[in-house]
Amino acid sequence: METGMAEVCKVYETNAERIARARRTLPGDDVIHEMADFFDAMGNPTRLKILLALMSGELCTCDLMVITGLSVSAVSHQLRILRDRRVVKYRREGRNVYYSLDDEHIKQILRVGLSHISGR
């Protein structure tokens, strides 16, 4: 294998059966776009740091500010993106806002990602 070069077919041939099978398993474009947005939310190092911190449990915006080293407004911006993509949820308690991962699926995805990277 040549370095820097992608491995591609040397002869253009298609297999109708494999193509049909792959097409049957694809979700609709709307689902694909929503999934792309979902994974995009995790593709930013700051947002990923926030998510990994939330794996330990609920944290308020002030906690996340200290953990990330960002201003309150910068943390708020990142959290808004994560909320919009249903990756985190929040609750108010008095004057504080606490964030947590939206559900167990998010934690599982993060664990699998960590396991994949650590297993290299």
C-alpha positions in Angstrom: 0.0 0.0 0.0 1.4 3.4 -1.0 1.4 6.0 1.8 -1.0 8.9 1.4 -2.9 7.1 -1.4 -6.3 5.7 -0.9 -6.9 2.2 -2.0 -9.4 2.1 -4.9 -10.5 -0.4 -7.5 -8.2 -0.6 -10.5 -11.1 -1.8 -12.7 -14.6 -0.3 -12.8 -17.0 -3.0 -11.9 -20.2 -2.9 -9.9 -22.2 -5.6 -8.2 -25.9 -5.0 -8.4 -26.7 -7.4 -5.5 -24.3 -5.6 -3.1 -25.6 -2.2 -4.2 -29.2 -3.2 -3.7 -28.4 -4.6 -0.3 -26.6 -1.5 0.8 -29.4 0.8 -0.5 -32.1 -1.3 1.4 -30.2 -0.7 4.6 -29.8 3.1 4.2 -32.2 5.3 6.1 -33.9 8.3 4.5 -32.0 11.4 3.7 -33.7 13.3 6.5 -32.3 10.7 9.0 -28.9 10.8 7.4 -28.8 14.6 7.8 -29.9 14.5 11.4 -27.3 11.9 12.2 -24.6 14.0 10.5 -25.6 16.9 12.7 -25.5 14.6 15.7 -22.0 13.4 15.0 -20.9 16.9 14.0 -21.9 18.1 17.5 -19.4 15.6 18.9 -16.7 16.4 16.3 -15.6 19.6 18.0 -12.9 19.2 20.7 -14.6 21.7 23.1 -18.0 20.0 22.8 -16.4 16.6 23.2 -14.6 17.7 26.3 -17.9 18.9 27.7 -19.6 15.6 26.9 -16.8 13.5 28.4 -16.9 15.6 31.5 -20.7 15.0 31.7 -20.1 11.3 31.6 -19.1 11.7 35.3 -22.6 13.2 36.1 -24.5 16.4 36.1 -22.5 19.7 36.0 -23.6 23.3 36.1 -22.4 25.9 33.5 -19.9 27.3 36.0 -18.3 23.9 36.5 -18.1 23.5 32.7 -16.5 26.9 32.4 -13.7 25.9 34.8 -13.3 22.4 33.1 -13.1 23.9 29.6 -11.3 27.1 30.4 -13.8 29.1 28.4 -16.0 32.1 29.2 -19.6 31.6 30.3 -20.8 32.8 26.9 -18.5 30.4 25.0 -19.6 27.5 27.1 -23.3 28.6 26.7 -22.8 28.7 22.9 -21.4 25.1 22.9 -24.2 23.8 25.2 -26.8 25.4 22.9 -25.4 23.4 20.0 -25.4 20.2 22.0 -29.0 20.9 23.3 -30.3 21.6 19.8 -28.9 18.3 18.6 -30.4 16.5 21.6 -27.0 15.4 23.0 -27.5 17.1 26.4 -30.4 18.2 28.5 -30.6 20.7 31.3 -32.6 21.5 34.4 -32.9 24.6 36.5 -32.4 24.6 40.2 -32.8 28.1 41.7 -30.5 30.4 39.8 -28.3 27.6 38.5 -28.6 25.5 35.3 -27.4 21.9 35.4 -26.5 19.9 32.3 -26.3 16.1 31.8 -26.1 13.8 28.8 -29.5 13.4 27.1 -29.7 9.6 27.7 -27.7 6.4 28.1 -27.2 6.1 24.4 -24.9 9.2 24.4 -22.8 7.7 27.2 -22.6 4.4 25.2 -21.5 6.2 22.0 -18.8 8.1 24.0 -17.6 4.9 25.7 -17.4 3.1 22.3 -15.4 6.0 20.9 -13.0 6.0 23.8 -12.6 2.3 23.5 -11.9 2.5 19.8 -9.3 5.2 20.2 -7.7 3.5 23.2 -7.5 0.1 21.4 -5.2 1.4 18.7 
